[in-house]
Amino acid sequence: MACDVKELLKIVFSGLLPLIIEAIDDGPTIGLRTRTPDQPSPCPVCGTPSVKVHAYHQRTLTDTPVDGKNVHVTVRIRRLVCSTRGCPRQTFREQLPGVLVRYQRRTPRLATQIGAVARELAGRAGARLLKALAAPVSKNTALRTLMRLPLPRHPVPRVLGVDDFALRKGRRYATVLTDTTTNARIEVLPDRTADTLETWLRDRPGIEVVVRDGFAAYAEAVRRALPDAVQVADRWHLWHNLSEAVRKDVASHSTCWAKAGPPLQKLDRQESTLERWHHIHDLLDQGVGLMECARRLNLSLNTIKRYARIGEPDRLRQAPQYRAGLVDPYRDYLRKRKEENPAVPVQRLFGEISRLGYEGSLNLLYKYINQGRLDSDREAISPKAFSALLLAHPNRLTPEESQTLAELTGACPEMARLGDHISGFAQLLAPAPGNAEALTGWIAGVGEDDLPHLHAFTRGLDQDRAAVDAALTLPFHNGGTEGVNTRSKLLKRQMYGRAGFPLLRHRILLQ
């Protein structure tokens, strides 16, 4: 039986095996009285082993909890005399690696557990969980333990992924660097300037390929620090930029494709909007430049550019964007009643659908009918929803969505051409040797259509053409880096209040 107890102690207190356990006190907390073994211990300065005892001291440690109870360990340690003549350390306290750490009052395995919890939950949340696990610490202690955890060391990657994420959206950004082959986090830089990235890259000449987004500062940093490295534009960002251009072109042609649906709604302050369009285009027709137009009309340059791209004032009108309402379930019934008797009073319709379960007001029904939402065979679709249909893979559309897409593109030739351009670019995103030449033909085809925002997208491709060609012909991508960014945003939101960049960087690199 005594042998079984000793074996049990070795299992429960396996992290304390280098110590000799003399007694165990059970109570609200478990107390262990231990001592160090009588064996030589090396001098921390000269390394000479010594067994000559000068004095004894006690250290109190906290170990991992057992059965939901705190474990306090009292250790009797020796102060030994160094036998080397002339050694600056005449006496020294012995240390047991793995059990006793200088200046620490927790065992290494407890510190590791606290660090693991703090790595996932940071300060306050980590302290609350550790208290429930019978290892109570303050939030500051949890963070200090986290910052003591050593960061992993990675070799210089051959293929480096570069992307940014917002520390404060629209104001401050940081840069995350990953190994796209292993998805390992290599470094987190405090900003996204070219000088910071260039300084980091110059110390790591083994990088051969850099996968990045279209941010000009990153391209400049790589060009200056690693002129022989291959720059690859990230395909996700290429598709994202195309999607933004598609949404804008769809909105600008809403007067055309929306003819297949309910009548267009009037814009607020429509008269002043049309007047502004005429003022801008009158000045442009006279040869006045964009900057001068902005100065004369006291408008921003971006506003002038937006109006200048709109060739017809009717395009300022928008397709209707209705939210789902209480009348929608009774739309078919109301259309049927209107077809049977166009002069049926709205108040009578209100009474009929109320008996069918309608819970809305009479004014809401009036508004629904006056907006023309009963006049079309289908519900109104917004430019955003139409863009989603154009950008979706054809095999993922339902039969109803495919029919709606065919009706809308059939009503507007530019939207039909836009759909063809989207399909053509999507095929180029599968890397293949001939995609660079195919991209040239695709850009030429886009230039023949009245799609100004897509033209702006192609101009951006031309400005970064070498990296875009590499993206369409080489297999490298930044998918893993985007995943790290998603995780980094979660960590950032957990840390509002006590957050600082060193702590955020530490947590990202430890993930």
N, C-alpha and C positions, 0 to 999 in steps of 0.2 A: 504493500500500500504506500509506503514511504517513497518508493521508486516512482509510483504513478504520480504522486504529488509533485515530485521534482520534474517529471516530464511535463506535467501540466503547467508548471511555472515557466518552463522553457518556452512553451507555446504562447502563453498569455503575455509574458514579458520578454519576448524574443529580442526586442531591441535593446535590452539591458543585459544581455548575456556576458559582455566583458566585465560586468560588476559582480561582486559576490553579495547575494541577498542574505542578510542576517535576520531580518524580522519583517513581518507584514502586519499592519494595523488596519482592521476593517472598521468602517464607520460611515458617516456622510461622505467622506472622501477616503480613498485608499492610500495609506502611507507606507512607503518602503524605506527601510533603513539598510543602507548598503555601504560597501567600501571597495576600494580599488584592490586588485590582486597584488601580492607581494612579488613583483617582478621588476626587472630593470626598466627604467624609463629614460629616454634620451634627452640631453640638454637641448633646448630650443636654439642655442647659439652655436655651440661647437659640435653637437650631436653625440657626445660621449655618454654612454649609458651609465646610470647611477642607481644604487639601491640604498645609499646612506641617507637616513631620514633626519631632517633638521627639525620638523614640526609637523603637526596635523591640522587640517582645516576642514570645515564643512561647507558643502555647496547644496543648495536646494533647487531641484529641477521639477518641471512639470512634464509628465509623459502623456501619451495618448490615453483617452478614457477607457475604462473597463466596466462593462455592465452599467453604462450610464453614469458612472461616478468618476470624478476627477482623481487623477493619480499624481501624488506628490512624492518625489524621490529625494531622500536625504543621503548624500554621498560624503563619506569621509575620504578625503584625499590627502596625499603626502606632499610636504615641501622637502625636496631632495637637495643634497649638496653636490655640486659639480666637482668632480675629482680632477679636472684639468687645471693645472697651475697656470695662472694668468688669464683665465676665462673671465670676461666681464660679468657674467651671471654666476655669482658664487652659489646662490640657491635659486631654485625654480619650482613651480607647482607642476605636477604631472598632468598630462592631458590624455584622454582616451579618445582617439578618432572614432567618430560614429556615435559617441555617447555624450562626451563632454566637449563643448565648443566654447572657446574663450569669450567671456563677457556675456554669454547667453544663458538664460534661465529656462529654456525649453530644450527638450531633446531634439535632435535633427529630424526624427520621423514625425514628431508633432509639428515642428515648423514646416515640414513638407506638406502635411495635411492642411494646415492653415493657409499656406501659399496656394495650394490647389483650389481651395474654396474661394479665396480672394481673387484668384486669376479669373474665375468664372463670374463672380458676383461683386467684386470690388469691395468697398468699405462697409457701408451700413448694412446692405443685404447680407454680405458675408459674415459680419459680426452677429446678426440675428440668427443665421443658420448655425454658426459655431456654438452659440449659446445653447441651442436646442440639442446639439451633439455633445454637450458636456465638455466643451473646450472654450469657455468664455474668454473673449478678448475684446478690446475696444476697436472701433473702426480705424483709428490711427495705427494701432498695432498691426491690424490685418494688412493695411497698405504698406507699412514698413516691411513686413514679412514678404509681401508680394515683390517689392522692389529689390529685395535681397536675392530673389531667385535668379540664377544665372541664365542669360539669354543663350539660345542655341547658336552654334557656330556653323555656318554653311560655306562651302567652297564658292569661289566666284562662278556664277552661272554662265553657261555658254549662250543661252537664250534668256534675255532679261525682259520682264514685263513691267511697264511703267503706266501708272494711272493716278488720277487725283481723286480726292474726296473732300467734302466740305467740312471744315471745322465749325464754320459759321456761314451758312449758305449765302452766297452773294458777296461775301466779304473776305473770309479767310479760308484757304485751302491747304491741304497737305498732300504729299506724294507718297504712294506706297510702291515698293519695288519687290517683285517676286521672281522666282525661278519658274518659268512657264512649263518646264519639263516635269518638275516634281511638285509644283504649286507651293513651294516653301516660301515663307515670308523672309525676305532678305534684309530690308531696311525700311524705315518710315522717315521721310524728310519733313521738316517743319513748314515748308512752303512749296510752291511750284514754280519758282523762278529758274531761269536757265543757269545762273551762276551756281546755285546750290547743287543742282543735278550735275553740272559739269565738274564741280569739285569732287563729288563722290565718284563719278565715272573715271576720272583721271587716275585714281588709285587702284583701279581694277581693269587692267588692260586686256584681260582674257575674255571679255565679252565680245561675241561675234555677231549676235542678232539682237536688236532691240524692238520689241513690239509695243506700240504706243497708240494713243488717240491722235486726233488732228491738231492738238494744241501746239502752236508755233514755238513756244519756249522750249518744249521737250525736243522738238526737232533740231533747234539751234544748239542746245546743249550736247546732244549726241554728235552732231556734225563737228563741233569744236573739240570735244574730248576724244571721240572715237571715230575719226574720219573714214576708217576702213570698215566699220561695222555696217551691217545691212539694217536699214530701218524698214519696219513693216507696220502699216496702218492696221489697226484692229478692225476686223470685219463687223463686229457688233456696232461699233460707232459709225461705220459707213452706212449700215442699214438704218440706224437710228436717225442719222442726218437726212437720209432719203425720206424717211417717214415724216419728218418735220416739214420738208419741202412739199411732200404730197398733200399734207393737211392744208397747207397754205394755198396751194393751187386749187384744191377742191373747193375751199371757201371762196376763192376769187371767181370761180365759175358757177357759183350757186344759182345765178339767175338762169342758167342754161339747163343744168341737169335737174333742178328742182321743178321744172315744168311737168315732170312725170308725177308730181305729187300735189299737195294742197297749194293754194296761192301763196306767194311770198308775203312775209310780214313786213310792215314798214319799220324803218329804223327810227329810233328816237332822234330828234333834231335832224331829220332827213334833209330839210331844206338847207340848213347851214352846212351840212356835209357835202351836198351837191355843189353849193356855192364855193366851198373850199376847193373841191376838185377842179372846177372851172378856172378859179384864180391860178392854181398851180399850173395847169396845162396851158393856160394863156401865156404865162411867163416862159414856160419851156418852149412853146412854139416861137417865141420871140428870140430864142437863143440864150436865155438867161440860164446860168448854171445852177446846180442843185444847192450849193452853199449860199449863193446869192438869193435864191428863192426862200431859203430858210430865214435869211436875215430880213428880207423885206416883209415876209408874212409873220415873222416872230414865231416860227414853228421849229421843232427839232429836225435835224437832218434825216433821221430815220422815218419821221412822218412824211417828209417830202418824198423820200424814196418809195414809201409804200403807196402813196397816191400816184406817183409817176409810173409805177408798174401796172396800174389799173388803166387799161386802154379805153374803157367805156364807163360812163357814170352809172349805168344800170347795175354794174357789178358790185356797187356799194351796197346794194340790197342783199339781204341774207336769206338763206333757207330757214324755214321755221324750225325752232328748237323747243319742242314741247316736252314737259315732264309727264310721266304717267299720272293719271288723275282718277277720281272716283267715277267719272262718266265713261271711261274707256271700256269697262265690261259690257256696257249697254250701247256701244257705238253701232253695232250691226242692227240692233232693233230700231234705233233712231233713224238710221239710213233707210231701212225698209219702210218705216212709217212716213218718212219724207217723200219717198218715191210713190207711195200709194196716194198721199194727199199733201202736196207741197205747201198748202196753206194751213196745215194743222197748227193750232196755237202752241207755243212753247209751254204754256202753263198746263195744257192738257198732257203734253208729253212728260212733263215733270210728274204729274199724278200717276201716269201709267208706269213709269220706271220706278217710282217710289214704291208702288205695290209689288214690284219685282225685286225690291231689296235695295234700291238706291238710297244712300245716306247723305248725299251732298245737298247743297242749297240750290234754290232756283237761280240765283245770280251766277253760280258756277256753271249751270247748264246753259244759260244765255251766253256766257263768255265762250264756252266750248263751241257753240254753234256759230257765233259771230266770227270766230277765228277761222272758219272754213274747214274744221277738222272732220266734217261729215261729207265734204264734197269729193274726196278722193277715194279710190278703191282700196287704198292702203294708208297706214299711219305715216305721218311725216317723219322723215329721217334727217338727222342733223349732219352737217359736214364732217364732224368727228366720227359718227357711225359709218358714213359712206367711206371715209378714208380707211376705217378698219376693214371694211369689206374688200376694198381694193388691195390692201396689204396682206390679207389673209391668204393662206395656201388654198388653191381651188378645191383640193380634196377634203378640206376641213369645213367647207361651207355646207349648210343644210340646203335642201331643195328650195325652200322659201327664200333663203338668203341669196342663192344663185339667181333666182328669178328676179329678185329686187335689184341685184347688181346689173343684170342684163338690161332691165328697164331703164335704169339711171344712165348707164353708159350709152345706151341706144339713143337717149334724148340729147346727148352732148358729145360731139365727135372728139373734142379735146380730152374728155374723160376716158373715152375708148382708147385713144392713143396713150394716155397716161397709164392705163392698165397694162398695155403692151410693154411700155417702158419698165414698169415695175417687174413684170415677169422676166424681161430680158436681164435686168440687173440682178434679180434673185438667182438666176442661173449662173451668173459670173461669180457669185459668192462661194461656189464649190470650186476650190483651187484646182487649176488645170494649166498646162503649159501655154495654151493659146489664148488665155483670157485677157492678156495685156492688149493684144491686137483687137480682140473683140470689143474691149472697152472703148477703143478709139471709134469704132463704128457706132457703138451705142451712144456716145456723146454727140456724134454728128447727127444721128437720128433725132435726139432730143432737141437739138438746135433748130430743127425744121418746124417745130410745133409752138403754139402760143401757150407756153408754160413757163412764165418768168421765174418762179421760185425754183423750178427744176433746173433752169439755166444757171441760177446762182449756185445750186448744188454742183453742177458740172464744172463751174469755174473753180470751186474749191478743190475738186478732184485734180484739175490741171495744176493747181498751185503745189500740190503734194503728190505729183504723179508717180514718182519713183517708189514712194512708200505704198501707194495704192496698188501699183502693178505687183509689188512684192506680196501684198496681202492676197491678191487674186491668183497668184501662181505658187506661193509657198504655203506649207501646212501650219505655220505658226499662228497662234491667236492668243487673246488675252482673257479667255473664259475664266481661268483660275483666278486671275487678278480681279476680275469683276466680282467673283465670289468672296474674295478677301475684303473688297470694298463694302459689300453688303454686311459682312460680319463686323467690320470696323464701325459702320454707322450704328449698329446695335450697341457696341461697346461704348461709343461716344454718348449715346442717349442714356445709358445706365449711369453715367458719371457726371451729369450736369450738377453743378454746385461746387464739388470738390475737384472737378476735372482740371488737369493740367496736361500739357503735351507730353512731358516725360512719362507720366503714368499711362497715358493712352498708348504711347509708343511701346512701352513695356508689355502691356496687355496684348497688343496686336501681335508682337513678335513671339509671345509665348503661346499663341493659339496653335 
